[in-house]
Amino acid sequence: MSGRAFSFTAKDAFITVLLVLAGIIIILKAGMAGKLVMPPENLTVKMVIEAQLPNFHKSIRVGDKIYQKGALDPFGTVVSVEAKPAKIYTADAKGHYYLREFPEQEDVYVTVRSSGFLSLKGAPIIDDTFFYSNQYMPAHTERATFASRILDVEKQGGSQ
């Protein structure tokens, strides 16, 4: 063995203080982990299912649970369903586009009540997914599978 006694230097003290501080920070962060959640908001999602066969709207009922494609849990509950004649842009012989109504098809407007939260920038997040206007969203209920487009997401008391 060496005849030299153990000496505690300023460098050793600095490293010990850093390790103690790191341990305290880790313990504090672990204690806050379950408390750092965004407050839930009641949200309303308005969507349209475009150019469907007549009477398609009857397969979606108020109270139905609605799921995103591939999801096991519903993201909301249908609160209203309304069918209107389909409106589709069509081109004339000169290549100009016009919005025309097609009474042999229907656009189905669905309103869904959901729970989610707003990101720090104010974007609605439902079912771990950002929801935004004009977003394509395949979805289904117990009786219908469809491709929809989100028209609007509103927080109870205001628009997003």
Phi, psi and chi 1 to 4 in degrees:
 res  aa     phi    psi   chi1   chi2   chi3   chi4
   1 MET       -  158.7  -81.7 -138.7 -100.5      -
   2 SER   -81.2  145.6  167.5      -      -      -
   3 GLY   -82.9   -3.4      -      -      -      -
   4 ARG   -81.8  131.6 -174.2  172.6  148.5 -155.1
   5 ALA   -79.3  155.7      -      -      -      -
   6 PHE   -68.6  134.4  176.2   75.1      -      -
   7 SER  -125.0  138.5   65.0      -      -      -
   8 PHE  -102.2  110.9 -165.7   75.1      -      -
   9 THR   -96.6  174.5   64.2      -      -      -
  10 ALA   -63.3  -34.8      -      -      -      -
  11 LYS   -63.6  -42.2 -177.6  178.3  177.6 -178.1
  12 ASP   -64.6  -39.6  -65.3  -30.0      -      -
  13 ALA   -64.6  -42.2      -      -      -      -
  14 PHE   -63.2  -45.4  180.0   71.2      -      -
  15 ILE   -64.4  -39.9  -68.4  172.9      -      -
  16 THR   -63.5  -43.2  -57.5      -      -      -
  17 VAL   -63.3  -43.0  168.2      -      -      -
  18 LEU   -61.4  -42.4  -75.4  178.9      -      -
  19 LEU   -65.8  -40.6  -71.5  173.4      -      -
  20 VAL   -64.6  -43.6  168.9      -      -      -
  21 LEU   -63.4  -42.0  -74.6  174.3      -      -
  22 ALA   -62.5  -41.1      -      -      -      -
  23 GLY   -63.0  -42.1      -      -      -      -
  24 ILE   -64.2  -44.1  -69.6  170.8      -      -
  25 ILE   -62.7  -43.3  -69.9  171.3      -      -
  26 ILE   -62.6  -42.9  -70.1  170.5      -      -
  27 ILE   -63.9  -43.5  -69.7  169.8      -      -
  28 LEU   -64.5  -42.4  -70.2  174.4      -      -
  29 LYS   -64.6  -41.3  -69.9  -73.6 -173.5  179.9
  30 ALA   -64.0  -35.6      -      -      -      -
  31 GLY   -69.4  -28.5      -      -      -      -
  32 MET   -89.5  -10.7  -70.5 -171.3  -52.4      -
  33 ALA   -55.3  -43.1      -      -      -      -
  34 GLY   -77.5  -14.7      -      -      -      -
  35 LYS   -94.0  -11.0  -60.4  173.7 -171.6  169.7
  36 LEU   -90.9   78.2  -63.4  176.1      -      -
  37 VAL  -127.7  148.7  -66.1      -      -      -
  38 MET   -77.6  141.5  -62.2  -63.9  -74.7      -
  39 PRO   -68.5  135.2   20.9  -28.2      -      -
  40 PRO   -69.0  147.7   22.1  -28.4      -      -
  41 GLU  -123.5  148.6  -58.1  -84.8   -4.9      -
  42 ASN   -85.3  121.6  -69.1  -36.1      -      -
  43 LEU  -120.7  150.8  -58.5  172.1      -      -
  44 THR  -118.9  124.5  -58.5      -      -      -
  45 VAL  -107.9  124.7  179.5      -      -      -
  46 LYS  -106.7  126.6  -65.1  179.9 -177.9  178.7
  47 MET  -135.2  160.5   52.7 -176.9   26.3      -
  48 VAL  -128.0  138.8   62.8      -      -      -
  49 ILE  -110.5  110.7  -52.7  163.7      -      -
  50 GLU   -93.6  148.8  -62.6  171.0  -55.4      -
  51 ALA    52.2   57.6      -      -      -      -
  52 GLN  -100.1  163.4  -63.0  -62.8  -50.4      -
  53 LEU   -66.4  153.3  -66.0  173.8      -      -
  54 PRO   -54.8  145.3  -22.6   31.3      -      -
  55 ASN    70.8    8.9  -63.2  -43.0      -      -
  56 PHE   -59.5  -35.9  174.5   79.6      -      -
  57 HIS   -59.3  -21.9   68.3  -80.6      -      -
  58 LYS   -71.2  -16.8  -67.6  179.3 -178.6  176.7
  59 SER   -83.6   -6.4   62.9      -      -      -
  60 ILE  -116.7  122.0  -58.9  171.8      -      -
  61 ARG  -118.9  151.6  -61.9 -178.3 -174.2  154.8
  62 VAL   -59.9  133.2  172.6      -      -      -
  63 GLY    98.3  -14.5      -      -      -      -
  64 ASP   -63.8  142.5  -78.6   -5.4      -      -
  65 LYS   -80.4  141.3  -59.1  -69.0 -176.5 -161.2
  66 ILE  -120.3  135.8 -171.3  164.7      -      -
  67 TYR  -120.5  145.0  -57.9   78.8      -      -
  68 GLN   -75.4  154.4  -70.0 -171.2   62.8      -
  69 LYS   -57.6  127.4 -178.3  179.2  179.4 -178.3
  70 GLY    86.9   -6.3      -      -      -      -
  71 ALA   -85.4  145.8      -      -      -      -
  72 LEU   -90.4  -26.1  -62.6  175.0      -      -
  73 ASP  -111.1  144.1  -64.1  -41.6      -      -
  74 PRO   -70.2  150.4   25.0  -31.1      -      -
  75 PHE   -96.7   -8.2   74.7   85.0      -      -
  76 GLY  -177.3 -175.4      -      -      -      -
  77 THR  -125.4  135.1  -56.2      -      -      -
  78 VAL   -69.2  128.1  175.2      -      -      -
  79 VAL  -112.2  -18.4  -67.2      -      -      -
  80 SER  -158.9  150.0   74.4      -      -      -
  81 VAL  -136.8  130.9  178.6      -      -      -
  82 GLU  -140.6  132.5 -178.6 -177.3    0.8      -
  83 ALA  -107.5  137.6      -      -      -      -
  84 LYS  -134.1  155.3  -65.3 -179.2 -179.1  177.2
  85 PRO   -56.3  139.8  -24.0   33.0      -      -
  86 ALA   -65.6  141.7      -      -      -      -
  87 LYS  -118.4  123.4  -68.4 -176.0  178.1  179.1
  88 ILE  -132.2  138.2  -58.5  172.0      -      -
  89 TYR   -76.4  127.7  -80.3   99.7      -      -
  90 THR  -128.6  151.2   56.9      -      -      -
  91 ALA   -97.5  145.6      -      -      -      -
  92 ASP   -91.6 -174.8   63.0    9.5      -      -
  93 ALA   -63.8  -24.4      -      -      -      -
  94 LYS   -91.4   -0.2  -64.5 -178.2 -179.3 -178.7
  95 GLY    88.2    9.4      -      -      -      -
  96 HIS   -85.8  138.1  -61.5  106.5      -      -
  97 TYR   -98.8  139.2  -77.3   87.9      -      -
  98 TYR  -133.5  144.9  -62.0   96.7      -      -
  99 LEU   -85.0  115.6 -173.6   61.0      -      -
 100 ARG  -116.6  150.1  -71.8 -171.4   40.8 -145.5
 101 GLU   -93.1  134.6 -165.7  171.5  -81.0      -
 102 PHE  -119.0   97.0  -76.8   85.1      -      -
 103 PRO   -66.7  -16.2    9.8  -12.7      -      -
 104 GLU   -80.6   -3.8   60.7  -86.5   -2.2      -
 105 GLN  -129.8  164.7  -66.7 -178.8  -16.4      -
 106 GLU  -133.1  146.9   65.4 -177.7   16.9      -
 107 ASP   -99.0  129.7  -71.1  -18.1      -      -
 108 VAL  -107.9  119.2 -179.4      -      -      -
 109 TYR   -97.8  121.4  -66.0   84.9      -      -
 110 VAL  -119.9  133.3  179.0      -      -      -
 111 THR  -110.8  130.9  -56.3      -      -      -
 112 VAL  -122.7  131.6  176.9      -      -      -
 113 ARG   -93.3  132.1 -176.2  175.8   -3.1  127.0
 114 SER  -143.9  168.3 -172.2      -      -      -
 115 SER  -120.2  134.3  179.4      -      -      -
 116 GLY  -160.3 -154.9      -      -      -      -
 117 PHE  -150.1  167.6   63.0   92.3      -      -
 118 LEU  -101.2  134.9  -59.9  178.1      -      -
 119 SER   -67.1  173.9   71.4      -      -      -
 120 LEU   -61.9  -24.3  -64.6  176.0      -      -
 121 LYS   -94.0    3.5  -67.4 -164.4  173.1 -155.6
 122 GLY    91.8    5.9      -      -      -      -
 123 ALA   -81.0  132.6      -      -      -      -
 124 PRO   -71.4  136.5   15.0  -18.0      -      -
 125 ILE  -124.4  119.9  -60.5  173.1      -      -
 126 ILE  -127.8  133.9  -57.3  169.3      -      -
 127 ASP    55.5   40.8 -164.1   26.1      -      -
 128 ASP    60.7   25.4  -64.4  -33.4      -      -
 129 THR  -132.2  135.7  -55.1      -      -      -
 130 PHE   -69.4  132.2  -77.9   99.1      -      -
 131 PHE  -110.4  131.0  -83.8   52.3      -      -
 132 TYR  -145.8  160.1   52.0   88.4      -      -
 133 SER   -62.3  141.4  -66.1      -      -      -
 134 ASN    71.1   15.9 -146.1   28.9      -      -
 135 GLN   -78.3  132.4  173.8 -174.6   -0.5      -
 136 TYR   -78.2  132.5  168.8   77.7      -      -
 137 MET  -144.0  106.5 -173.5  174.0   65.5      -
 138 PRO   -68.4  135.4   -4.6   12.6      -      -
 139 ALA  -149.3  174.1      -      -      -      -
 140 HIS  -157.4  157.4   66.0   89.8      -      -
 141 THR  -116.2 -168.1   64.4      -      -      -
 142 GLU   -68.6  -25.0  -69.1   82.3   13.9      -
 143 ARG  -115.7   -7.3  -66.7 -178.5  -99.6  -44.1
 144 ALA  -146.0  143.8      -      -      -      -
 145 THR  -121.6  135.5  -59.9      -      -      -
 146 PHE  -157.7  162.7   48.2   86.3      -      -
 147 ALA  -104.4  126.6      -      -      -      -
 148 SER  -124.3  170.7   62.0      -      -      -
 149 ARG  -130.7  130.0 -175.0  170.1   50.8   88.7
 150 ILE   -77.3  128.0  -65.2  175.3      -      -
 151 LEU   -91.2  -40.1  -62.6  174.4      -      -
 152 ASP  -164.2  151.3 -168.6   22.2      -      -
 153 VAL  -125.8  122.0 -179.5      -      -      -
 154 GLU  -118.3  138.1  -67.6  179.9  -10.6      -
 155 LYS   -83.5  145.0 -179.4  176.2  132.0  178.0
 156 GLN   -57.2  114.2 -171.9  170.7    3.5      -
 157 GLY   103.8   -1.5      -      -      -      -
 158 GLY  -177.2  168.8      -      -      -      -
 159 SER   -99.3  152.3  177.9      -      -      -
 160 GLN  -111.0      -  -71.8  -57.4  -51.6      -
